Amino acid sequence: MVIATMSCPQPATSVCRVTGIVDLVTAPVLADKLIEAVHNGQPHLVIDLSAIAVLDSIGLQAVFQALDRYDIEGHLAVVTDPRSTAISRPDISALSEIVDIHHALASALRACA
């Protein structure tokens, strides 16, 4: 199960905090929530993965493929916990090639300001 909660902690920025498991089964639920955020007119999107239990690289790829169909006008950032075992170092490296990676939400929000 994946839970994605949305907030707008600063002007023009949506934050999606993700908890639970991101895999091929739950990816469509997360993708729908992120697409909803894009449609809400906020130009910047932060995906906070720092509290996930499991992150499957195929599931994450499915999420970003869904997002790729939409034009995100502003900054796209992802927050990860470098101490977490839920996401592997190779996955973080691959992710950093397509989005801006941060290890704290505050840092990601500054990048979107």
Backbone as ProteinMPNN parsed JSONL, in Angstrom:
{"seq_chain_A": "MVIATMSCPQPATSVCRVTGIVDLVTAPVLADKLIEAVHNGQPHLVIDLSAIAVLDSIGLQAVFQALDRYDIEGHLAVVTDPRSTAISRPDISALSEIVDIHHALASALRACA", "coords_chain_A": {"N_chain_A": [[0.839, -1.172, 0.0], [0.483, 2.243, -0.748], [0.693, 5.557, 0.415], [-0.054, 8.8, -0.365], [0.241, 12.06, 0.436], [-0.789, 15.381, -0.041], [0.492, 18.729, 0.083], [0.826, 22.311, 0.296], [3.298, 23.995, 1.066], [4.532, 26.401, 0.534], [4.237, 29.3, -1.606], [3.388, 28.468, -4.951], [4.358, 25.859, -4.919], [3.925, 22.413, -4.693], [3.926, 19.708, -2.432], [4.383, 16.299, -2.272], [4.089, 13.906, 0.002], [5.246, 10.739, 0.491], [4.433, 7.58, 1.734], [4.817, 4.151, 2.732], [4.745, 1.513, 0.356], [6.292, 1.616, -2.75], [5.763, 0.218, -5.704], [5.323, -1.794, -8.679], [2.606, -2.33, -8.575], [1.493, -0.352, -6.883], [2.318, 1.974, -8.077], [0.61, 3.281, -10.075], [-1.318, 4.552, -8.412], [0.206, 6.413, -6.975], [1.232, 7.873, -9.148], [-1.153, 8.993, -10.171], [-1.816, 10.754, -8.085], [0.344, 12.531, -8.18], [0.048, 13.574, -10.75], [-2.363, 14.868, -10.392], [-1.463, 16.921, -8.725], [0.147, 18.333, -10.526], [-1.817, 19.24, -12.267], [-3.116, 21.023, -10.627], [-2.015, 23.471, -10.913], [0.283, 24.393, -9.662], [3.553, 25.352, -10.209], [5.916, 24.135, -9.278], [7.083, 20.992, -8.062], [7.56, 18.819, -5.41], [8.606, 15.675, -4.492], [8.438, 13.778, -1.784], [10.205, 11.235, -0.671], [11.283, 10.336, 1.642], [10.218, 8.87, 3.751], [9.43, 6.354, 2.927], [8.746, 2.814, 2.939], [9.448, 0.739, 1.221], [10.957, 0.915, -1.923], [10.59, 0.164, -5.093], [12.471, -0.061, -7.99], [11.335, -0.424, -10.529], [8.701, 0.279, -10.08], [9.049, 2.972, -9.389], [10.054, 3.909, -11.811], [7.775, 3.602, -13.397], [6.139, 5.551, -12.27], [7.531, 7.926, -12.97], [7.427, 7.709, -15.746], [4.721, 8.111, -16.167], [4.494, 10.748, -15.238], [6.053, 12.004, -17.127], [4.48, 12.453, -19.301], [3.262, 14.813, -18.867], [3.626, 18.338, -18.79], [5.732, 19.771, -16.65], [5.987, 22.834, -15.361], [7.753, 24.166, -13.672], [10.165, 23.534, -11.168], [11.239, 20.228, -10.468], [11.654, 18.194, -7.802], [13.113, 15.683, -5.693], [12.985, 14.211, -2.522], [15.073, 12.285, -0.559], [16.031, 9.928, 1.964], [19.224, 9.593, 2.994], [20.105, 7.627, 4.715], [18.309, 5.606, 4.583], [17.29, 2.283, 3.815], [15.449, 1.68, 1.989], [15.643, 2.634, -0.562], [17.932, 2.057, -3.102], [21.423, 2.787, -3.587], [22.286, 2.721, -6.35], [19.772, 3.232, -7.533], [19.225, 5.814, -6.574], [21.291, 7.193, -7.838], [20.568, 6.829, -10.537], [18.113, 8.134, -10.505], [18.919, 10.728, -9.955], [19.81, 11.58, -12.365], [17.627, 12.433, -13.747], [16.026, 14.043, -12.14], [16.122, 16.584, -9.564], [17.816, 15.834, -6.698], [17.414, 15.814, -3.191], [18.353, 15.773, 0.286], [16.888, 16.679, 2.334], [13.763, 18.126, 3.137], [13.568, 20.901, 3.449], [15.714, 21.857, 1.946], [14.922, 21.102, -0.642], [12.645, 22.677, -0.897], [13.781, 25.232, -0.83], [15.122, 25.152, -3.276], [13.0, 25.311, -4.96], [11.973, 27.789, -4.544]], "CA_chain_A": [[0.0, 0.0, 0.0], [1.18, 3.519, -0.78], [-0.108, 6.708, 0.817], [0.528, 10.044, -0.873], [-0.497, 13.217, 0.938], [-0.368, 16.611, -0.695], [0.449, 19.994, 0.808], [1.407, 23.461, -0.396], [3.951, 24.703, 2.162], [4.965, 27.735, 0.109], [3.595, 29.648, -2.864], [3.786, 27.861, -6.223], [5.02, 24.572, -4.715], [3.201, 21.297, -4.095], [4.759, 18.643, -1.882], [3.705, 15.018, -2.124], [4.814, 13.057, 0.954], [4.909, 9.356, 0.165], [4.753, 6.556, 2.723], [4.387, 2.814, 2.332], [5.515, 0.749, -0.63], [6.153, 2.012, -4.153], [6.139, -0.873, -6.601], [4.563, -1.76, -9.928], [1.179, -2.36, -8.248], [1.063, 0.909, -6.278], [2.787, 3.112, -8.889], [-0.47, 4.078, -10.663], [-1.944, 5.381, -7.381], [1.117, 7.539, -6.75], [1.265, 8.679, -10.373], [-2.4, 9.775, -10.226], [-1.727, 11.836, -7.094], [1.31, 13.508, -8.687], [-0.574, 14.228, -11.912], [-3.329, 15.793, -9.795], [-0.692, 18.084, -8.263], [0.552, 19.075, -11.725], [-3.012, 19.892, -12.787], [-3.575, 22.061, -9.699], [-1.455, 24.749, -11.323], [1.519, 24.751, -8.971], [4.628, 25.066, -11.161], [6.983, 23.333, -8.688], [6.618, 19.761, -7.419], [8.532, 18.094, -4.592], [8.161, 14.335, -4.118], [9.181, 13.431, -0.575], [10.296, 9.784, -0.513], [12.137, 10.072, 2.798], [9.573, 7.998, 4.731], [8.905, 5.136, 2.319], [9.226, 1.55, 3.498], [10.057, -0.001, 0.111], [10.895, 1.602, -3.205], [10.985, -0.709, -6.184], [12.904, 0.793, -9.101], [10.38, -0.541, -11.632], [7.559, 1.101, -9.692], [9.441, 4.373, -9.51], [10.139, 4.191, -13.244], [6.4, 3.749, -13.879], [5.666, 6.86, -11.812], [8.133, 8.981, -13.78], [6.909, 7.61, -17.103], [3.411, 8.766, -16.153], [4.731, 12.193, -15.119], [6.707, 12.487, -18.343], [3.446, 12.84, -20.267], [2.76, 16.135, -18.493], [4.647, 19.378, -18.775], [5.908, 20.416, -15.358], [6.527, 24.134, -15.743], [8.801, 24.631, -12.771], [11.202, 22.658, -10.658], [10.842, 18.923, -9.963], [12.667, 17.745, -6.853], [12.801, 14.486, -4.922], [13.671, 14.144, -1.239], [15.358, 10.925, -0.107], [16.791, 9.82, 3.207], [20.443, 8.86, 2.629], [20.303, 6.498, 5.643], [17.266, 4.62, 4.35], [17.602, 1.114, 2.989], [14.314, 1.482, 1.089], [16.061, 2.995, -1.921], [19.337, 1.675, -3.267], [22.341, 3.814, -4.121], [22.161, 2.817, -7.82], [18.502, 3.879, -7.885], [19.396, 7.245, -6.321], [22.144, 7.713, -8.919], [19.768, 6.883, -11.761], [17.105, 9.16, -10.302], [19.557, 12.044, -9.99], [20.027, 11.954, -13.766], [16.412, 13.006, -14.338], [15.427, 15.027, -11.233], [16.973, 17.199, -8.556], [17.735, 15.051, -5.462], [17.747, 16.5, -1.943], [18.289, 14.899, 1.46], [16.028, 17.337, 3.315], [12.652, 18.854, 2.527], [13.897, 22.334, 3.445], [16.601, 22.093, 0.806], [14.108, 21.002, -1.86], [11.778, 23.859, -0.952], [14.626, 26.379, -1.231], [15.397, 25.017, -4.71], [11.765, 25.654, -5.681], [11.566, 29.167, -4.229]], "C_chain_A": [[0.89, 1.243, 0.0], [0.205, 4.613, -0.367], [0.633, 7.953, 0.349], [-0.339, 11.204, -0.41], [0.098, 14.486, 0.344], [-0.45, 17.79, 0.268], [1.06, 21.074, -0.068], [2.08, 24.341, 0.66], [4.473, 26.089, 1.816], [4.305, 28.033, -1.224], [4.229, 28.915, -4.05], [4.457, 26.506, -6.086], [4.083, 23.574, -4.054], [4.212, 20.284, -3.59], [3.892, 17.406, -1.744], [4.573, 14.15, -1.216], [4.312, 11.628, 0.769], [5.347, 8.441, 1.303], [4.244, 5.215, 2.21], [5.333, 2.21, 1.321], [5.231, 1.289, -2.027], [6.682, 0.854, -4.989], [5.257, -0.797, -7.838], [3.053, -1.724, -9.671], [0.693, -1.002, -7.734], [1.458, 2.138, -7.093], [1.651, 3.914, -9.52], [-1.175, 4.993, -9.663], [-1.095, 6.62, -7.127], [1.161, 8.452, -7.969], [0.015, 9.549, -10.486], [-2.351, 10.966, -9.277], [-0.77, 12.925, -7.589], [0.752, 14.268, -9.886], [-1.63, 15.225, -11.44], [-2.623, 17.067, -9.326], [-0.268, 18.95, -9.44], [-0.639, 19.851, -12.281], [-3.535, 21.006, -11.878], [-2.916, 23.406, -9.956], [-0.225, 25.207, -10.566], [2.693, 24.407, -9.897], [5.73, 24.152, -10.612], [6.389, 22.129, -7.959], [7.778, 19.109, -6.688], [7.9, 16.76, -4.22], [9.04, 13.893, -2.951], [9.108, 11.923, -0.354], [11.068, 9.395, 0.744], [11.525, 9.104, 3.81], [9.015, 6.708, 4.129], [9.512, 3.9, 2.969], [9.985, 0.754, 2.442], [9.891, 0.826, -1.157], [11.467, 0.678, -4.27], [11.325, 0.159, -7.387], [11.955, 0.712, -10.289], [9.132, 0.286, -11.336], [7.858, 2.575, -9.828], [9.537, 4.794, -10.971], [8.739, 4.399, -13.824], [5.821, 5.1, -13.48], [6.223, 7.964, -12.704], [7.734, 8.898, -15.245], [5.542, 8.283, -17.197], [3.572, 10.282, -16.079], [5.302, 12.788, -16.397], [5.702, 12.939, -19.402], [2.922, 14.256, -20.026], [3.912, 17.124, -18.417], [4.674, 20.039, -17.397], [6.658, 21.718, -15.628], [7.728, 24.546, -14.918], [9.799, 23.543, -12.419], [10.592, 21.341, -10.169], [11.964, 18.411, -9.078], [12.166, 16.514, -6.106], [13.633, 14.52, -3.645], [13.847, 12.677, -0.873], [16.125, 10.987, 1.205], [18.04, 8.999, 2.897], [20.723, 7.673, 3.55], [19.321, 5.37, 5.398], [17.778, 3.465, 3.503], [16.484, 0.836, 1.993], [14.664, 1.789, -0.363], [17.564, 2.737, -2.04], [20.162, 2.825, -3.823], [22.299, 3.871, -5.648], [20.868, 3.488, -8.265], [18.577, 5.388, -7.662], [20.237, 7.872, -7.429], [21.356, 7.848, -10.214], [18.722, 7.987, -11.672], [17.7, 10.553, -10.423], [19.861, 12.5, -11.414], [18.804, 12.628, -14.371], [15.734, 14.051, -13.451], [16.475, 15.524, -10.251], [16.768, 16.446, -7.236], [18.178, 15.906, -4.275], [17.631, 15.506, -0.801], [17.488, 15.523, 2.593], [14.954, 18.126, 2.577], [12.953, 20.343, 2.427], [14.771, 22.696, 2.255], [15.832, 22.062, -0.518], [13.201, 22.211, -2.002], [12.566, 25.111, -1.333], [14.907, 26.335, -2.736], [14.174, 25.432, -5.544], [11.33, 27.108, -5.464], [11.948, 30.122, -5.331]], "O_chain_A": [[1.923, 1.279, 0.67], [-0.964, 4.595, -0.752], [1.816, 8.127, 0.642], [-1.498, 11.325, -0.805], [1.315, 14.64, 0.242], [-1.32, 17.853, 1.136], [1.731, 20.779, -1.058], [1.494, 25.329, 1.102], [4.817, 26.866, 2.707], [3.857, 27.113, -1.909], [5.449, 28.768, -4.129], [5.073, 26.035, -7.042], [3.518, 23.844, -2.994], [5.229, 20.03, -4.236], [2.803, 17.456, -1.173], [5.654, 13.712, -1.609], [3.117, 11.35, 0.875], [6.481, 8.516, 1.775], [3.355, 5.156, 1.361], [6.551, 2.366, 1.407], [4.076, 1.405, -2.436], [7.876, 0.55, -4.985], [4.521, 0.174, -8.015], [2.304, -1.151, -10.462], [-0.391, -0.551, -8.104], [0.975, 3.237, -6.819], [1.716, 5.143, -9.505], [-1.588, 6.095, -10.024], [-1.609, 7.737, -7.071], [1.13, 9.675, -7.831], [0.11, 10.719, -10.857], [-2.794, 12.061, -9.626], [-1.051, 14.113, -7.43], [0.966, 15.473, -10.014], [-1.775, 16.301, -12.019], [-3.139, 18.168, -9.515], [-0.32, 20.177, -9.356], [-0.487, 20.992, -12.718], [-4.319, 21.845, -12.323], [-3.231, 24.385, -9.28], [0.265, 26.31, -10.806], [2.806, 23.259, -10.328], [6.406, 23.469, -11.381], [5.337, 22.225, -7.326], [8.841, 18.876, -7.264], [6.788, 16.719, -3.694], [10.238, 13.663, -3.116], [8.087, 11.398, 0.09], [11.466, 8.239, 0.89], [12.247, 8.567, 4.651], [8.203, 6.036, 4.766], [10.632, 3.93, 3.478], [11.03, 0.169, 2.724], [8.819, 1.367, -1.425], [12.674, 0.447, -4.331], [10.538, 1.028, -7.762], [11.787, 1.705, -10.997], [8.572, 0.919, -12.231], [7.032, 3.344, -10.319], [9.147, 5.905, -11.328], [8.543, 5.283, -14.657], [5.097, 5.723, -14.257], [5.481, 8.841, -13.146], [7.705, 9.922, -15.927], [5.239, 8.946, -18.189], [2.87, 11.018, -16.773], [5.055, 13.953, -16.707], [6.04, 13.718, -20.293], [2.228, 14.825, -20.869], [5.027, 16.777, -18.028], [3.755, 20.771, -17.028], [7.808, 21.709, -16.066], [8.63, 25.212, -15.426], [10.213, 22.747, -13.262], [9.543, 21.346, -9.525], [13.089, 18.214, -9.539], [10.965, 16.329, -5.913], [14.827, 14.817, -3.675], [12.883, 11.912, -0.877], [16.783, 11.982, 1.509], [17.926, 7.819, 2.566], [21.508, 6.795, 3.191], [19.483, 4.281, 5.95], [18.591, 3.648, 2.597], [16.556, -0.131, 1.234], [14.043, 1.256, -1.283], [18.352, 3.147, -1.188], [19.627, 3.731, -4.462], [22.277, 4.968, -6.206], [20.854, 4.224, -9.252], [18.054, 6.159, -8.466], [19.925, 8.965, -7.903], [21.461, 8.859, -10.908], [18.473, 8.693, -12.649], [17.051, 11.462, -10.94], [20.139, 13.678, -11.642], [18.913, 13.317, -15.386], [14.951, 14.861, -13.946], [17.562, 14.959, -10.128], [15.655, 16.424, -6.71], [19.177, 16.622, -4.344], [16.905, 14.517, -0.898], [17.414, 14.963, 3.687], [15.207, 18.716, 1.527], [12.626, 20.976, 1.423], [14.575, 23.739, 1.632], [16.062, 22.89, -1.4], [13.009, 22.717, -3.107], [12.068, 25.956, -2.077], [14.926, 27.376, -3.392], [14.31, 25.853, -6.693], [10.418, 27.591, -6.134], [11.681, 31.32, -5.231]]}, "name": "protein", "num_of_chains": 1, "seq": "MVIATMSCPQPATSVCRVTGIVDLVTAPVLADKLIEAVHNGQPHLVIDLSAIAVLDSIGLQAVFQALDRYDIEGHLAVVTDPRSTAISRPDISALSEIVDIHHALASALRACA"}
